[in-house]
Amino acid sequence: MENHTQDPFDEENDGYIKVDRYNKTKIESISSHYTDILSTIGEDPSREGLLKTPERVAKSLQYLTHGYDLDPAEILRSAMFREDYSQMVVVKDIEVYSMCEHHMLPFFGKAHIAYIPNGHIVGLSKIPRVVDAFARRLQVQERLTNEIRDCIQETLNPAGVAVVIECQHLCMAMRGIQKQNSVTTTSAFTGGFASDKTRAEFLRLITAKLH
C-alpha cells in the first residue's frame, strides 16, 4: 500500500501521530463507485454528511481487506526458532474480524490455535498476525479456518495443528434469518490432534479459565 499520507493529531499534547496508508489510485476508483451507489439507493451524495463518505468507505474497505497484501507464511518464517520442545503450544482468544464474501458484512469472534512443535517454535505474536492476514480478506469462516491450519502446518511442519474459530455473522443477525445470538463454530486439525486424547486436551485448555 504505497502513497502514504500523514495526519498529525494532538501532537503537542501527547506526541501521537496518526499515519494513514493507502493506495491513492484504488481509493479514487472505489470512491467513484460508492458515489453511484449512494445515488442508486436514493441518497444525495452532495449533501454535507455524505460529501466525504465515498472516500471514507474506500479507505475503510482497503484497510478491512489489507490481508491480500500480506504473506502469512512469511510472517511465520520471520520468527521461527529451533527449540527442543514437543508439548502443545496454545494461543487462545485471538480476536477475529473479517468480512463475509457473500454479503460483505462483518463476522467477528475468537480463534483458538495450538500446535505441537517438531524442532521449531514460532514467536507467539506471529500466530495472531497470521489469523489477521487471512481474516482481513473477503472470507467464509470455513475457508478461514482451513487456511490458518494449512499455513501453520506447511510453514512450521509441526507434529500437529488445531484451529477452532467461533464467530457471530452480521449477515445472519442484521438480515435474512435475523438471529442475533447465534454463534458459528468451525474447527480444523492435523497430525497429533487427530487423536481423541490430544484433541480433548486442546479443547479443555481453550475453555479453561486460567487467567
N, C-alpha and C positions, 0 to 999 in steps of 0.2 A: 504494500500500500504506500506508494510514493506520494509526493505532493503533500508535505506537512504544512499545517498551519499552527501557529502558537498563539494562544489566547491567555494573557496574564490575568489571574483572578486573585484579588486581595493580596497582591504580592507584598505590599508594605507591611501588612499585619502579621502574616504567618509564613511568608516565603513560598507559598504554594503557587505553582504554575500549572495550569491545565494545558495539556497538549492533545489536540485532535489530529488523528492521522487518517487520511482518506485519499482515494483516487479521484481527482477532480473530474476527469472525463466520465467516469462511471456515475458520479454524483449528478452531474449535469444531465446525463442520459436518463437516469432513473427519475429525477425530479420532473422532467418534461412529461413522463408518462403519468405521474401522480397528479399533475395539474389537470390532465384529461380525465383521470378517474374521479377527481373531486367534482368536476362539471357533470360527469355522467351520472353520479349518484344524486345530483340535484343541488349541490353546493355552489357557492360563488367563490372561486379561488382568489378573487381580487379583494375580498373583504379582509379587514385588518387582521383578524385572528388566524387567517389561513394563508397570508402572504408568504410566509416562510415555511409553511407546513410541508410542501413537496421536498424542499431541501433537507428539512429535519428528518423526514421519513427516509429519504435516500441515505443519509448518513447513518441513521439508526439501522437500516436494513444491511448496510455494508458491515457495520460492526457485528450485528447478530449473525452474520454468515462469514465472519473472517476466518473460520476454520478451513475454508478452501485454500487459504494462503499458507497453511501450516502443514508440516510434515510430522505426524505423530511419532513415527519410528525414529526420526532424527532427534526428537525431544528425548526419547528414552536413551538413545545412544550417547547423548551428550553427558549423561551422568551414570554410566554403568561402571561398576567396580567389582573386581574379583574378591570374593569373600567365601570362606568355608562355613556357610550357614545353610541348613537344609530344612528348617522349620517354616511353618506358614507365616507369611507376612500379610497383614490385613490393613487396608486403609478404608475406613467406612465413613458414611455420612458425607460423601463428596457431593456438593451442590451441583445439580444439573439444570441447565437452561437451554432449551432447544426450540425449534420450530417445526411443526408438523408439515410435511411436504404436500399433504392433500389440501389443506385449507390455509396454510401459512399462518396458523395461530400457535401461540406458545404451548409447550408442555414442559413441566418442571418437577423436580423432586430430588431424589438422592441416589447415588451409586455406591455400592459396596464392592470392593475389589480385593482379591487375595491372589498371591502366587507363592509357589514353593521353589525357592532358589535352587539352581543347578550349576553352581560355580560362580554366578554373578548376582549381585543385587543392584538396585537402581535407587537413586536419590528419591526420597519419599514425595517430594513436591512434584516430581515428573509424572506421577500417576494421575493426580487431578488435572495436570496440564494436558495429558493425553485425552482424558474424558472431555475436557473443554474443546480440544481441537476437533474432535468428531462431533460433539454436540452443537458447535457453532456452524452448523450447516443445515440445509433442509433435510429432515430426517423422518424416519419412523423408529419407534423405540426398539422394535425387534432388531433392525439392522444396526442401530447404535450399539446395542448390547454385544452383538457378534463382532463388530468392528473393533471394539475395545479389547475383547478377548483375543482376537486374532493378532492384533498389533503387539500385544504383550507377549503372546506365545511365540510369534515369529521373530521378534527382536531380541528378547531375553533368553529364549529357549529354556524356560523353567520346567520343573517336573510337573507342573500343573498350574492352571489359571482358573479363577472363579470370578464371575461378574453377576451381580444382581442389581437391577435398577427398578426403582419404584417412582412412578410419576403420575401427576394429575394432568389431564389434557383439556385445554380450554375449548377444543373443537367438540368435546363431549359436554362440557359444563355450560358454555355460552350459546350453543346452537344444537341442532339435531336432538339427541335424546335428553339433553339438559339435566344431566345427573351430576350435581356439583361435588358430591363427596366420594365419587368413585376413584379408585387408585388402580393403575395397571402395573403389574409386576412381571418383569422378564428376567430370565437367567440363562447363563451360558457357562459351560465347564469344559476343561480339557484335562488330560493326564490324570494325576493323582486324585483329582476331585471327582473322578468317575466312581471312586469308592464311596459307598454309603457312609462309612465311618468318618472319612475326611470331610465330605460334604456336610455332614451333620455338625462337625466341629466348627466349620466355617459359619454355618447358619446360626449356631449358638453364639459365636463371637460377635456377629453383626447385630444380634438382637439383645446382647447383654448390656447392662448399664454399668460400664466400668469407670465412668468419669462423672 
